[in-house]
Amino acid sequence: MNGGDHPLLEALRPVADVVGGEIVSVDEMANGDVPLVWKGETIAGFRIAPMQTALDRLVSSVEHELGSELANLDRVQKQVAVRLLDEKGAFLLRKSIEDVADLMGVSRITVYNYLNTIRAS
């Protein structure tokens, strides 16, 4: 949505990009969208991304930060990736340890070991 380049929408676009959300027009708003109100008038809506894509977004952000896909990282970099994912709350999501292990090409026990080491220090 363009929104006529309203200052509120311009300010929120980077947030929407980072969290995987979407700014929608008032006409497109649906249940669950957050109204974006400016001076008492709803000018657009903020659609929060579905939870099932949350882990994908977190993994993508860590891969971008580290400059490589999880599977291509060496052991030390994989430990860093697990720490970053843990800091972002990735492991609060159901089945995320198994999914991250698959993406890294390691066992889930390895991811648990990395987490135990990180959390013990």
N, CA and C atoms as a LAMMPS dump frame, in Angstrom:
ITEM: TIMESTEP
0
ITEM: NUMBER OF ATOMS
363
ITEM: BOX BOUNDS ff ff ff
-5.0000000000000000e+02 5.0000000000000000e+02
-5.0000000000000000e+02 5.0000000000000000e+02
-5.0000000000000000e+02 5.0000000000000000e+02
ITEM: ATOMS id mol type element x y z
1 1 1 N 0.841 -1.188 0
2 1 2 C 0 0 0
3 1 3 C 0.875 1.236 0
4 2 1 N 0.518 2.222 -0.771
5 2 2 C 1.275 3.465 -0.837
6 2 3 C 0.85 4.408 0.268
7 3 1 N -0.448 4.613 0.458
8 3 2 C -0.948 5.433 1.549
9 3 3 C -0.605 6.9 1.382
10 4 1 N -0.276 7.321 0.146
11 4 2 C 0.049 8.715 -0.073
12 4 3 C 1.273 9.162 0.708
13 5 1 N 2.14 8.218 1.071
14 5 2 C 3.36 8.523 1.811
15 5 3 C 3.078 9.276 3.104
16 6 1 N 2.04 8.876 3.784
17 6 2 C 1.701 9.461 5.088
18 6 3 C 2.877 9.239 6.036
19 7 1 N 3.222 10.235 6.866
20 7 2 C 4.395 10.103 7.754
21 7 3 C 4.313 8.902 8.705
22 8 1 N 3.129 8.587 9.184
23 8 2 C 2.997 7.426 10.074
24 8 3 C 3.311 6.139 9.323
25 9 1 N 2.82 6.036 8.107
26 9 2 C 3.061 4.82 7.318
27 9 3 C 4.526 4.712 6.91
28 10 1 N 5.125 5.841 6.569
29 10 2 C 6.558 5.836 6.26
30 10 3 C 7.371 5.359 7.454
31 11 1 N 6.982 5.808 8.641
32 11 2 C 7.705 5.426 9.857
33 11 3 C 7.53 3.953 10.177
34 12 1 N 6.374 3.4 9.86
35 12 2 C 6.094 2.008 10.216
36 12 3 C 6.564 0.99 9.179
37 13 1 N 6.844 1.408 7.959
38 13 2 C 7.259 0.458 6.916
39 13 3 C 8.483 -0.369 7.311
40 14 1 N 9.546 0.244 7.852
41 14 2 C 10.693 -0.582 8.254
42 14 3 C 10.335 -1.585 9.359
43 15 1 N 9.448 -1.2 10.252
44 15 2 C 9.012 -2.118 11.312
45 15 3 C 8.265 -3.295 10.693
46 16 1 N 7.364 -2.991 9.775
47 16 2 C 6.613 -4.051 9.102
48 16 3 C 7.554 -5.013 8.387
49 17 1 N 8.569 -4.474 7.73
50 17 2 C 9.527 -5.323 7.016
51 17 3 C 10.278 -6.249 7.967
52 18 1 N 10.708 -5.71 9.101
53 18 2 C 11.498 -6.504 10.049
54 18 3 C 10.669 -7.606 10.683
55 19 1 N 9.433 -7.314 11.042
56 19 2 C 8.621 -8.32 11.731
57 19 3 C 7.771 -9.149 10.777
58 20 1 N 7.898 -8.878 9.486
59 20 2 C 7.14 -9.649 8.511
60 20 3 C 5.682 -9.244 8.454
61 21 1 N 5.363 -8.045 8.957
62 21 2 C 3.992 -7.551 8.909
63 21 3 C 3.719 -6.847 7.596
64 22 1 N 2.503 -6.312 7.503
65 22 2 C 2.094 -5.65 6.266
66 22 3 C 1.194 -4.474 6.615
67 23 1 N 1.385 -3.382 5.937
68 23 2 C 0.484 -2.242 6.084
69 23 3 C -0.576 -2.371 4.998
70 24 1 N -1.849 -2.351 5.412
71 24 2 C -2.957 -2.513 4.47
72 24 3 C -3.852 -1.279 4.514
73 25 1 N -4.574 -1.056 3.429
74 25 2 C -5.5 0.075 3.387
75 25 3 C -6.676 -0.203 4.318
76 26 1 N -7.394 0.86 4.638
77 26 2 C -8.572 0.731 5.5
78 26 3 C -9.566 -0.25 4.876
79 27 1 N -9.719 -0.195 3.551
80 27 2 C -10.659 -1.08 2.853
81 27 3 C -10.247 -2.547 2.928
82 28 1 N -8.959 -2.8 3.073
83 28 2 C -8.445 -4.176 3.113
84 28 3 C -8.379 -4.742 4.527
85 29 1 N -8.637 -3.925 5.532
86 29 2 C -8.491 -4.38 6.918
87 29 3 C -9.428 -5.541 7.219
88 30 1 N -8.916 -6.473 8.035
89 30 2 C -9.676 -7.653 8.446
90 30 3 C -9.557 -7.799 9.958
91 31 1 N -10.328 -8.718 10.52
92 31 2 C -10.217 -8.991 11.951
93 31 3 C -8.787 -9.33 12.305
94 32 1 N -8.302 -8.771 13.386
95 32 2 C -6.938 -9.028 13.83
96 32 3 C -5.945 -7.972 13.376
97 33 1 N -6.301 -7.165 12.38
98 33 2 C -5.418 -6.081 11.951
99 33 3 C -5.452 -4.977 13.006
100 34 1 N -4.318 -4.338 13.206
101 34 2 C -4.214 -3.249 14.173
102 34 3 C -4.497 -1.937 13.45
103 35 1 N -5.529 -1.189 13.897
104 35 2 C -5.797 0.09 13.236
105 35 3 C -4.671 1.082 13.487
106 36 1 N -4.258 1.773 12.432
107 36 2 C -3.256 2.826 12.548
108 36 3 C -4.01 4.146 12.517
109 37 1 N -4.04 4.804 13.667
110 37 2 C -4.863 5.996 13.848
111 37 3 C -3.969 7.228 13.908
112 38 1 N -4.345 8.234 13.133
113 38 2 C -3.628 9.508 13.102
114 38 3 C -4.647 10.613 13.338
115 39 1 N -4.462 11.342 14.428
116 39 2 C -5.358 12.449 14.78
117 39 3 C -6.815 12.021 14.76
118 40 1 N -7.08 10.862 15.362
119 40 2 C -8.448 10.374 15.508
120 40 3 C -9.024 9.662 14.302
121 41 1 N -8.284 9.544 13.209
122 41 2 C -8.778 8.904 11.996
123 41 3 C -7.934 7.673 11.678
124 42 1 N -8.599 6.554 11.396
125 42 2 C -7.893 5.35 10.981
126 42 3 C -7.453 5.543 9.535
127 43 1 N -6.137 5.518 9.331
128 43 2 C -5.604 5.767 7.982
129 43 3 C -5.142 4.489 7.282
130 44 1 N -4.965 3.425 8.055
131 44 2 C -4.529 2.148 7.487
132 44 3 C -4.597 1.104 8.598
133 45 1 N -4.18 -0.103 8.267
134 45 2 C -4.111 -1.173 9.254
135 45 3 C -2.746 -1.842 9.194
136 46 1 N -2.368 -2.434 10.306
137 46 2 C -1.114 -3.183 10.374
138 46 3 C -1.48 -4.647 10.549
139 47 1 N -1.105 -5.46 9.571
140 47 2 C -1.407 -6.89 9.611
141 47 3 C -0.173 -7.626 10.109
142 48 1 N -0.316 -8.288 11.234
143 48 2 C 0.781 -9.034 11.841
144 48 3 C 0.952 -10.348 11.081
145 49 1 N 2.195 -10.712 10.847
146 49 2 C 2.495 -11.95 10.108
147 49 3 C 2.048 -13.167 10.907
148 50 1 N 1.637 -14.212 10.221
149 50 2 C 1.236 -15.441 10.907
150 50 3 C 2.401 -16.055 11.686
151 51 1 N 2.106 -16.672 12.807
152 51 2 C 3.14 -17.272 13.649
153 51 3 C 3.922 -18.363 12.929
154 52 1 N 3.287 -19.08 11.997
155 52 2 C 3.993 -20.182 11.343
156 52 3 C 5.17 -19.713 10.507
157 53 1 N 5.241 -18.428 10.205
158 53 2 C 6.384 -17.92 9.453
159 53 3 C 7.427 -17.254 10.352
160 54 1 N 7.161 -17.225 11.652
161 54 2 C 8.06 -16.531 12.583
162 54 3 C 9.461 -17.128 12.569
163 55 1 N 9.573 -18.445 12.643
164 55 2 C 10.896 -19.067 12.668
165 55 3 C 11.641 -18.797 11.363
166 56 1 N 10.935 -18.864 10.253
167 56 2 C 11.577 -18.572 8.957
168 56 3 C 12.169 -17.167 8.951
169 57 1 N 11.419 -16.194 9.467
170 57 2 C 11.905 -14.81 9.509
171 57 3 C 13.111 -14.683 10.426
172 58 1 N 13.071 -15.349 11.575
173 58 2 C 14.197 -15.283 12.511
174 58 3 C 15.445 -15.923 11.916
175 59 1 N 15.276 -17.077 11.294
176 59 2 C 16.415 -17.755 10.655
177 59 3 C 16.985 -16.877 9.546
178 60 1 N 16.121 -16.297 8.729
179 60 2 C 16.594 -15.423 7.65
180 60 3 C 17.386 -14.243 8.192
181 61 1 N 16.922 -13.667 9.296
182 61 2 C 17.642 -12.519 9.851
183 61 3 C 19.015 -12.932 10.373
184 62 1 N 19.114 -14.115 10.986
185 62 2 C 20.406 -14.598 11.486
186 62 3 C 21.321 -14.953 10.315
187 63 1 N 20.787 -15.594 9.29
188 63 2 C 21.599 -15.906 8.113
189 63 3 C 22.124 -14.621 7.47
190 64 1 N 21.279 -13.618 7.39
191 64 2 C 21.708 -12.335 6.831
192 64 3 C 22.813 -11.725 7.692
193 65 1 N 22.624 -11.78 9.007
194 65 2 C 23.611 -11.217 9.936
195 65 3 C 24.956 -11.929 9.829
196 66 1 N 24.917 -13.245 9.656
197 66 2 C 26.15 -14.033 9.598
198 66 3 C 26.692 -14.19 8.172
199 67 1 N 25.9 -13.817 7.187
200 67 2 C 26.367 -13.843 5.809
201 67 3 C 26.345 -15.191 5.129
202 68 1 N 25.59 -16.139 5.684
203 68 2 C 25.543 -17.467 5.075
204 68 3 C 24.333 -18.237 5.595
205 69 1 N 23.902 -19.225 4.827
206 69 2 C 22.834 -20.115 5.292
207 69 3 C 23.348 -20.936 6.467
208 70 1 N 22.431 -21.344 7.344
209 70 2 C 22.823 -22.098 8.543
210 70 3 C 23.616 -23.352 8.194
211 71 1 N 23.232 -24.037 7.144
212 71 2 C 23.894 -25.294 6.768
213 71 3 C 25.346 -25.086 6.361
214 72 1 N 25.685 -23.883 5.915
215 72 2 C 27.043 -23.617 5.427
216 72 3 C 27.971 -23.046 6.492
217 73 1 N 27.47 -22.863 7.693
218 73 2 C 28.293 -22.301 8.764
219 73 3 C 29.203 -23.362 9.362
220 74 1 N 30.373 -22.94 9.843
221 74 2 C 31.222 -23.884 10.571
222 74 3 C 30.689 -24.034 11.998
223 75 1 N 31.308 -24.889 12.774
224 75 2 C 30.822 -25.216 14.114
225 75 3 C 30.691 -23.98 14.999
226 76 1 N 31.701 -23.142 15.025
227 76 2 C 31.673 -21.944 15.873
228 76 3 C 30.562 -20.999 15.414
229 77 1 N 30.421 -20.838 14.1
230 77 2 C 29.372 -19.964 13.58
231 77 3 C 27.982 -20.52 13.89
232 78 1 N 27.839 -21.844 13.88
233 78 2 C 26.555 -22.455 14.225
234 78 3 C 26.221 -22.171 15.694
235 79 1 N 27.225 -22.195 16.543
236 79 2 C 26.996 -21.852 17.948
237 79 3 C 26.557 -20.391 18.078
238 80 1 N 27.173 -19.52 17.309
239 80 2 C 26.778 -18.105 17.308
240 80 3 C 25.338 -17.982 16.808
241 81 1 N 25.005 -18.709 15.75
242 81 2 C 23.648 -18.673 15.2
243 81 3 C 22.626 -19.124 16.237
244 82 1 N 22.937 -20.19 16.97
245 82 2 C 22.026 -20.674 18.009
246 82 3 C 21.867 -19.616 19.103
247 83 1 N 22.967 -18.964 19.471
248 83 2 C 22.878 -17.9 20.487
249 83 3 C 21.984 -16.763 19.996
250 84 1 N 22.183 -16.342 18.747
251 84 2 C 21.367 -15.261 18.188
252 84 3 C 19.891 -15.654 18.119
253 85 1 N 19.628 -16.875 17.668
254 85 2 C 18.244 -17.347 17.601
255 85 3 C 17.618 -17.421 18.993
256 86 1 N 18.403 -17.856 19.964
257 86 2 C 17.904 -17.917 21.338
258 86 3 C 17.578 -16.518 21.854
259 87 1 N 18.455 -15.555 21.58
260 87 2 C 18.222 -14.173 22.018
261 87 3 C 16.969 -13.589 21.37
262 88 1 N 16.653 -14.027 20.159
263 88 2 C 15.482 -13.523 19.447
264 88 3 C 14.207 -14.279 19.838
265 89 1 N 14.341 -15.296 20.688
266 89 2 C 13.167 -16.035 21.146
267 89 3 C 12.736 -17.167 20.237
268 90 1 N 13.587 -17.555 19.302
269 90 2 C 13.207 -18.589 18.334
270 90 3 C 12.853 -19.918 18.998
271 91 1 N 13.523 -20.237 20.095
272 91 2 C 13.325 -21.553 20.683
273 91 3 C 12.117 -21.616 21.615
274 92 1 N 11.351 -20.525 21.643
275 92 2 C 10.071 -20.542 22.344
276 92 3 C 8.978 -21.118 21.444
277 93 1 N 9.273 -21.201 20.151
278 93 2 C 8.305 -21.709 19.18
279 93 3 C 8.335 -23.239 19.151
280 94 1 N 7.185 -23.818 18.99
281 94 2 C 7.039 -25.274 18.968
282 94 3 C 7.856 -25.88 17.83
283 95 1 N 8.589 -26.946 18.127
284 95 2 C 9.398 -27.716 17.179
285 95 3 C 10.557 -26.928 16.577
286 96 1 N 10.895 -25.778 17.149
287 96 2 C 11.938 -24.952 16.545
288 96 3 C 13.321 -25.583 16.663
289 97 1 N 13.592 -26.293 17.747
290 97 2 C 14.915 -26.924 17.893
291 97 3 C 15.114 -27.955 16.79
292 98 1 N 14.107 -28.763 16.546
293 98 2 C 14.204 -29.762 15.485
294 98 3 C 14.355 -29.098 14.122
295 99 1 N 13.584 -28.032 13.896
296 99 2 C 13.651 -27.339 12.607
297 99 3 C 15.015 -26.694 12.389
298 100 1 N 15.558 -26.047 13.424
299 100 2 C 16.878 -25.422 13.311
300 100 3 C 17.95 -26.488 13.101
301 101 1 N 17.844 -27.592 13.816
302 101 2 C 18.804 -28.683 13.638
303 101 3 C 18.794 -29.172 12.191
304 102 1 N 17.609 -29.341 11.624
305 102 2 C 17.502 -29.764 10.221
306 102 3 C 18.152 -28.744 9.284
307 103 1 N 17.89 -27.461 9.527
308 103 2 C 18.468 -26.415 8.681
309 103 3 C 19.985 -26.358 8.792
310 104 1 N 20.513 -26.681 9.975
311 104 2 C 21.968 -26.653 10.19
312 104 3 C 22.647 -27.934 9.732
313 105 1 N 21.868 -29.003 9.577
314 105 2 C 22.46 -30.281 9.218
315 105 3 C 23.128 -30.958 10.399
316 106 1 N 22.574 -30.713 11.604
317 106 2 C 23.084 -31.336 12.826
318 106 3 C 21.916 -32.014 13.542
319 107 1 N 22.234 -32.75 14.58
320 107 2 C 21.176 -33.392 15.36
321 107 3 C 20.555 -32.383 16.326
322 108 1 N 19.356 -32.699 16.782
323 108 2 C 18.726 -31.811 17.772
324 108 3 C 19.503 -31.827 19.075
325 109 1 N 20.181 -32.946 19.365
326 109 2 C 21.017 -33.028 20.563
327 109 3 C 22.141 -31.994 20.481
328 110 1 N 22.701 -31.814 19.294
329 110 2 C 23.752 -30.81 19.11
330 110 3 C 23.219 -29.418 19.429
331 111 1 N 22.015 -29.097 18.937
332 111 2 C 21.424 -27.782 19.217
333 111 3 C 21.174 -27.643 20.719
334 112 1 N 20.664 -28.695 21.359
335 112 2 C 20.471 -28.66 22.821
336 112 3 C 21.801 -28.432 23.542
337 113 1 N 22.858 -29.089 23.081
338 113 2 C 24.178 -28.889 23.696
339 113 3 C 24.653 -27.451 23.548
340 114 1 N 24.474 -26.882 22.347
341 114 2 C 24.832 -25.474 22.144
342 114 3 C 24.045 -24.579 23.1
343 115 1 N 22.753 -24.837 23.208
344 115 2 C 21.91 -24.027 24.098
345 115 3 C 22.342 -24.166 25.55
346 116 1 N 22.616 -25.383 25.98
347 116 2 C 23.041 -25.604 27.364
348 116 3 C 24.332 -24.855 27.656
349 117 1 N 25.266 -24.877 26.726
350 117 2 C 26.537 -24.163 26.893
351 117 3 C 26.306 -22.661 26.967
352 118 1 N 25.476 -22.152 26.067
353 118 2 C 25.187 -20.709 26.018
354 118 3 C 24.51 -20.26 27.313
355 119 1 N 23.525 -21.016 27.742
356 119 2 C 22.731 -20.616 28.898
357 119 3 C 23.471 -20.809 30.219
358 120 1 N 24.509 -21.66 30.212
359 120 2 C 25.285 -21.892 31.441
360 120 3 C 26.304 -20.789 31.684
361 121 1 N 26.654 -20.065 30.619
362 121 2 C 27.686 -19.028 30.782
363 121 3 C 27.111 -17.69 31.151
